[in-house]
Every structure is written in structure tokens, then in C-alpha cells.
Amino acid sequence: MARVLITGASRGIGKGVATELQEQGHEVVATARDVTMLDDLSVAQKLQLDVTDQASVDRALAEAGHIDVLLSNAGATVRAPLETIPLAALGDLFELNTFGALRVAQAVLPQMRRRGAGQLIFMSSVQGRYVIPLIGAYGASKHALEAIAEVLAIEAGHFGVSVHVVQPPAVDSGGAERAEVHLDDSNPYRPLLEEISAFRAAPVSVQEVADVVAATIAEGAKAPFRIPVGEGAKATLSARKAAPDTVPFLAAPLDW
């Protein structure tokens, strides 16, 4: 069994994965910005960790000690057209979803590299490979995350550290409902908001994502680099791969 550190474990996917892994016998180190939100989790260790704060990351990793697996899950999403999204909101999103994930990976990699073993699992999205209108900022942060993960797979792989990217579609975790929205009624892109539900059809469950993460840990270095969650994600990502690069790819029809 592995000692697994999970970021963003206070709710949604992170909480579901923490529960599943602990039940399977793994030693789970659950972390969150607000550690009190971990009170109802039964895990080996609970730590305060804000992935956007280097001091917080350093402190948490020092307290956590030995880590076999990092599940980099902390993240958020935003609804806004790129023409009008406040650049500060875009920067905050990248700081959390992208730079935060790398910040924690940088903190845990030295011990893994010295041991010649370890596993980094990044919670990405199907939007790490294609984009959805009004959710483009989130997609951009996940595209960047996947680029970082792929480079780490090459660089850290030399030292025995395996890297994996989990790609769920929409998840019934409540994350979409918590999305920050920068789109008032006067915005010319407002009609698009009623159309993007077609891109989020048939969400997968938190449990399905947790099962994929558990299987990835069980497979270790033999697990694939990119791992779609659910048949819908696999089909859409296959369609994206087969689509021409001469026009933008749309995962669903769009008429607005």
C-alpha cells in the first residue's frame, strides 16, 4: 500500500478519492486550504495546504514526510468569454490549476528522485485536449497542466518517477455549480451560456474518477500517461484526435 498526498481533498473529487483510497488500505494524507473541512474524513493525516502559497506547501510537505504518490487535484473553474474575462481572474485560475500543481510537484519530487521511485497523478480534464466556449480559461489552464505533466514524465521518468494525467469529462462533484462567472446580461456572449450544457452531457460520478485514480496507483509505472474517465470521454477525445487541425474542434454542435 502507498502513502498518498491529495490536494483539494475537502470536497468533490478529492474527498471521494481520499475516501476510496483509505478504504482500500492506502495511507492517505488529505490536504485543503481550510483544514477544518477535512473533519469528516477518516484518513491517516490531515494538513492545511494552499497550493498557491509556497510557504504553505513547504510546511505541509515537511509535516507529511514520506510520500509515495501525489494526487494533484486542487482546482477551480471560471465561466467567461476570453474577450471580457478579467486578466486577474485568469491569472488566479492559472495560479491554482497550473502553477499550484507544479509547486506541489516540485516540493515532493526531490524525495521521490532520491528514492528512484514515486508517482505523480495530475487531475486534468478532457478540456486539457480540447476547448469549450466560455470555459476556455479553464481549458487553457488544463492544456498548460498537461504540457507540464508531459515534460515531467520525460524528465522525472529518468529517475524512476512515473507521471499520469487523469481526464474526466463533466463530473457530478458540484464544481461546475461553484464556478466563478464573469458574464452579466449585457455581455454580447451571454447567449452562449445557454448552449454549453450540450458540451457537459452525461457527467461521470466522483466514484468513477476515484476508481480510475485507485487503478492508476495499483498499476504504478505501467499505467498510461493520459487516462480518460468513462466511455464518453474516450469517444470525444478520439474524435478530437481524428479531427483536422484546419478548423477549431467542437465536441458538440453549436448554433447561437
RODO-2510 file (C-alpha; in nm, 4 decimals, decimal comma):
residues 256
     n   res          X          Y          Z
     1     m     0,0000     0,0000     0,0000
     2     a     0,1116     0,3568    -0,0737
     3     r     0,1268     0,6799     0,1235
     4     v    -0,0742     0,9220    -0,0928
     5     l    -0,0913     1,3001    -0,0571
     6     i    -0,4056     1,4552    -0,2061
     7     t    -0,4508     1,8279    -0,2653
     8     g    -0,8007     1,9745    -0,2625
     9     a    -0,9429     1,6886    -0,0537
    10     s    -1,2140     1,8894     0,1239
    11     r    -1,4918     1,8087    -0,1250
    12     g    -1,5799     1,6708    -0,4649
    13     i    -1,3253     1,4539    -0,6435
    14     g    -1,0530     1,4982    -0,3825
    15     k    -1,2770     1,3884    -0,0969
    16     g    -1,4116     1,0940    -0,2953
    17     v    -1,0637     0,9738    -0,3870
    18     a    -0,9391     1,0143    -0,0299
    19     t    -1,2265     0,8016     0,0995
    20     e    -1,1786     0,5314    -0,1643
    21     l    -0,8034     0,5036    -0,1185
    22     q    -0,8263     0,4905     0,2603
    23     e    -1,0867     0,2142     0,2339
    24     q    -0,8500     0,0212     0,0076
    25     g    -0,5800     0,0355     0,2737
    26     h    -0,3653     0,3184     0,1445
    27     e    -0,2241     0,5716     0,3890
    28     v    -0,3907     0,8965     0,2848
    29     v    -0,2593     1,2447     0,3637
    30     a    -0,5573     1,4707     0,2910
    31     t    -0,4921     1,8423     0,2459
    32     a    -0,7044     2,1525     0,1974
    33     r    -0,6822     2,5286     0,2283
    34     d    -0,9251     2,5068     0,5210
    35     v    -0,8210     2,2013     0,7213
    36     t    -1,1473     2,2079     0,9214
    37     m    -1,3283     2,0973     0,6053
    38     l    -1,1458     1,7637     0,6385
    39     d    -1,3026     1,6887     0,9782
    40     d    -1,5397     1,4217     0,8453
    41     l    -1,2647     1,2316     0,6625
    42     s    -1,1133     0,9249     0,8256
    43     v    -0,7568     0,9308     0,6923
    44     a    -0,4024     0,8891     0,8202
    45     q    -0,3187     1,2612     0,8275
    46     k    -0,4916     1,5946     0,7631
    47     l    -0,2904     1,9038     0,6746
    48     q    -0,3520     2,2652     0,5802
    49     l    -0,2135     2,3252     0,2313
    50     d    -0,2736     2,6137    -0,0058
    51     v    -0,1150     2,5208    -0,3387
    52     t    -0,0843     2,8899    -0,4318
    53     d     0,1335     2,9641    -0,1263
    54     q     0,4932     2,8361    -0,1298
    55     a     0,5312     2,8614     0,2483
    56     s     0,2132     2,6582     0,2983
    57     v     0,3348     2,3917     0,0543
    58     d     0,6769     2,3690     0,2192
    59     r     0,5236     2,3424     0,5665
    60     a     0,2747     2,0726     0,4636
    61     l     0,5341     1,8600     0,2867
    62     a     0,7660     1,8813     0,5858
    63     e     0,4848     1,7573     0,8104
    64     a     0,3756     1,4880     0,5648
    65     g     0,7183     1,3250     0,5424
    66     h     0,7444     1,0219     0,3141
    67     i     0,5096     1,0377     0,0131
    68     d     0,4827     0,7617    -0,2474
    69     v     0,2091     0,9181    -0,4607
    70     l     0,0962     1,2758    -0,5187
    71     l    -0,2575     1,3293    -0,6454
    72     s    -0,2598     1,6914    -0,7599
    73     n    -0,6311     1,7635    -0,7551
    74     a    -0,6859     2,1171    -0,6208
    75     g    -0,8517     2,3339    -0,8822
    76     a    -1,1413     2,5560    -0,9843
    77     t    -1,3184     2,6741    -1,2972
    78     v    -1,4473     3,0011    -1,4424
    79     r    -1,7241     3,0900    -1,6872
    80     a    -1,6349     3,3873    -1,9058
    81     p    -1,5635     3,4761    -2,2710
    82     l    -1,1974     3,5440    -2,3323
    83     e    -1,2724     3,8880    -2,4769
    84     t    -1,4011     4,0143    -2,1427
    85     i    -1,2553     3,7901    -1,8723
    86     p    -1,0639     3,9981    -1,6162
    87     l    -0,6982     3,9112    -1,6563
    88     a    -0,6672     3,8952    -1,2785
    89     a    -0,9274     3,6154    -1,2745
    90     l    -0,7351     3,4328    -1,5477
    91     g    -0,4125     3,4709    -1,3507
    92     d    -0,5764     3,3364    -1,0351
    93     l    -0,7043     3,0340    -1,2273
    94     f    -0,3597     2,9512    -1,3639
    95     e    -0,2052     3,0084    -1,0208
    96     l    -0,4363     2,7435    -0,8743
    97     n    -0,4842     2,4908    -1,1552
    98     t    -0,1420     2,5043    -1,3187
    99     f     0,1298     2,6733    -1,1152
   100     g    -0,0124     2,5312    -0,7921
   101     a     0,0066     2,1789    -0,9293
   102     l     0,3687     2,2314    -1,0329
   103     r     0,4520     2,3953    -0,6992
   104     v     0,3465     2,0830    -0,5063
   105     a     0,5160     1,8521    -0,7571
   106     q     0,8404     2,0465    -0,7128
   107     a     0,8113     2,0018    -0,3365
   108     v     0,7604     1,6247    -0,3472
   109     l     0,9885     1,5339    -0,6386
   110     p     1,3261     1,5562    -0,4591
   111     q     1,2415     1,2737    -0,2171
   112     m     1,0983     1,0599    -0,4991
   113     r     1,4022     1,1228    -0,7177
   114     r     1,6400     1,0268    -0,4353
   115     r     1,4498     0,7005    -0,3791
   116     g     1,4252     0,6296    -0,7503
   117     a     1,0503     0,5711    -0,7141
   118     g     0,7266     0,7655    -0,6940
   119     q     0,4120     0,8583    -0,8819
   120     l     0,2668     1,1955    -0,9784
   121     i    -0,1008     1,1928    -1,0778
   122     f    -0,2471     1,5169    -1,2108
   123     m    -0,6232     1,5706    -1,2213
   124     s    -0,6757     1,7252    -1,5615
   125     s    -0,9893     1,7159    -1,7768
   126     v    -1,0985     1,6327    -2,1283
   127     q    -1,0563     2,0088    -2,1628
   128     g    -0,6843     1,9515    -2,1378
   129     r    -0,7106     1,8335    -2,5012
   130     y    -0,9925     2,0437    -2,6478
   131     v    -1,1805     2,3625    -2,5619
   132     i    -1,5371     2,4586    -2,4783
   133     p    -1,6683     2,8128    -2,5374
   134     l    -1,6984     3,0209    -2,2190
   135     i    -1,4854     2,7652    -2,0355
   136     g    -1,1773     2,8467    -2,2390
   137     a    -0,9819     2,9876    -1,9460
   138     y    -1,0193     2,6602    -1,7582
   139     g    -0,9272     2,4643    -2,0708
   140     a    -0,6172     2,6775    -2,1214
   141     s    -0,5057     2,6076    -1,7632
   142     k    -0,5516     2,2347    -1,8181
   143     h    -0,3752     2,2409    -2,1572
   144     a    -0,0807     2,4022    -1,9796
   145     l    -0,1012     2,1487    -1,6959
   146     e    -0,0839     1,8597    -1,9419
   147     a     0,2198     2,0132    -2,1103
   148     i     0,3894     2,0424    -1,7712
   149     a     0,2955     1,6849    -1,6839
   150     e     0,4319     1,5519    -2,0141
   151     v     0,7641     1,7264    -1,9631
   152     l     0,7806     1,5912    -1,6074
   153     a     0,7085     1,2419    -1,7392
   154     i     1,0193     1,2707    -1,9568
   155     e     1,2439     1,4492    -1,7078
   156     a     1,1462     1,2787    -1,3812
   157     g     1,0852     0,9476    -1,5545
   158     h     1,4621     0,9157    -1,5888
   159     f     1,4780     0,8951    -1,2075
   160     g     1,2057     0,6326    -1,1708
   161     v     0,9112     0,8681    -1,1117
   162     s     0,6036     0,7923    -1,3217
   163     v     0,3611     1,0669    -1,4239
   164     h    -0,0051     1,0320    -1,5201
   165     v    -0,2860     1,2654    -1,6287
   166     v    -0,6467     1,1751    -1,5426
   167     q    -0,9013     1,3233    -1,7862
   168     p    -1,2614     1,3194    -1,6660
   169     p    -1,5408     1,4909    -1,8580
   170     a    -1,8050     1,6759    -1,6540
   171     v    -1,8201     1,5294    -1,3025
   172     d    -2,1165     1,5391    -1,0638
   173     s    -1,8931     1,6894    -0,7955
   174     g    -2,0547     2,0327    -0,7696
   175     g    -1,7519     2,2032    -0,9207
   176     a    -1,9449     2,3498    -1,2128
   177     e    -2,2040     2,4946    -0,9764
   178     r    -1,9272     2,6647    -0,7788
   179     a    -1,7724     2,8194    -1,0910
   180     e    -1,6909     3,1884    -1,0829
   181     v    -1,8952     3,3638    -1,3542
   182     h    -1,7914     3,6848    -1,5313
   183     l    -2,0845     3,7214    -1,7690
   184     d    -2,3662     3,9676    -1,6990
   185     d    -2,6830     4,0091    -1,9049
   186     s    -2,5325     4,2899    -2,1122
   187     n    -2,2388     4,0806    -2,2282
   188     p    -2,2629     4,0036    -2,6039
   189     y    -2,1588     3,6441    -2,5364
   190     r    -2,4401     3,5832    -2,2873
   191     p    -2,6461     3,3669    -2,5322
   192     l    -2,3601     3,1171    -2,5369
   193     l    -2,4227     3,0369    -2,1713
   194     e    -2,7459     2,8592    -2,2642
   195     e    -2,5654     2,6458    -2,5232
   196     i    -2,2719     2,4998    -2,3346
   197     s    -2,4833     2,2444    -2,1461
   198     a    -2,4616     2,0280    -2,4603
   199     f    -2,0868     2,0023    -2,4019
   200     r    -2,1405     1,8730    -2,0481
   201     a    -2,3822     1,5878    -2,1202
   202     a    -2,3712     1,2643    -1,9187
   203     p    -2,1362     1,3590    -1,6357
   204     v    -1,9433     1,0819    -1,4639
   205     s    -1,9636     1,0221    -1,0898
   206     v    -1,7000     1,1100    -0,8323
   207     q    -1,6766     0,7370    -0,7618
   208     e    -1,5850     0,6639    -1,1247
   209     v    -1,2993     0,9132    -1,1019
   210     a    -1,1896     0,7662    -0,7668
   211     d    -1,1867     0,4168    -0,9184
   212     v    -0,9631     0,5374    -1,2035
   213     v    -0,7192     0,7002    -0,9616
   214     a    -0,7103     0,3849    -0,7474
   215     a    -0,6424     0,1718    -1,0554
   216     t    -0,3659     0,4094    -1,1651
   217     i    -0,1942     0,3719    -0,8280
   218     a    -0,2352    -0,0060    -0,8426
   219     e    -0,0790    -0,0199    -1,1907
   220     g     0,2045     0,2110    -1,0901
   221     a     0,4503     0,2938    -1,3644
   222     k     0,2657     0,0578    -1,6023
   223     a    -0,0392     0,2892    -1,6034
   224     p    -0,0862     0,5021    -1,9184
   225     f     0,0270     0,8623    -1,9250
   226     r    -0,3151     1,0010    -2,0260
   227     i    -0,6197     0,8277    -1,8763
   228     p    -0,9713     0,9327    -1,9879
   229     v    -1,2547     0,8613    -1,7434
   230     g    -1,5633     0,6982    -1,8940
   231     e    -1,6653     0,5947    -2,2418
   232     g    -1,7907     0,9436    -2,3280
   233     a    -1,4522     1,0976    -2,2556
   234     k    -1,2763     0,8287    -2,4579
   235     a    -1,5077     0,8809    -2,7556
   236     t    -1,4768     1,2595    -2,7560
   237     l    -1,1000     1,2541    -2,7161
   238     s    -1,0759     1,0034    -3,0013
   239     a    -1,2874     1,2354    -3,2164
   240     r    -1,0577     1,5234    -3,1270
   241     k    -0,7541     1,3202    -3,2234
   242     a    -0,9080     1,2313    -3,5594
   243     a    -1,0328     1,5829    -3,6367
   244     p    -0,8449     1,8073    -3,8805
   245     d    -0,6354     2,0910    -3,7451
   246     t    -0,7565     2,3268    -4,0179
   247     v    -1,0655     2,4304    -3,8197
   248     p    -1,1464     2,4585    -3,4484
   249     f    -1,2766     2,1380    -3,2922
   250     l    -1,6251     2,1387    -3,1399
   251     a    -1,7265     1,8486    -2,9169
   252     a    -2,0965     1,9238    -2,9796
   253     p    -2,2966     2,1219    -3,2372
   254     l    -2,3123     2,4940    -3,1640
   255     d    -2,5695     2,7341    -3,3145
   256     w    -2,6155     3,0678    -3,1381
***
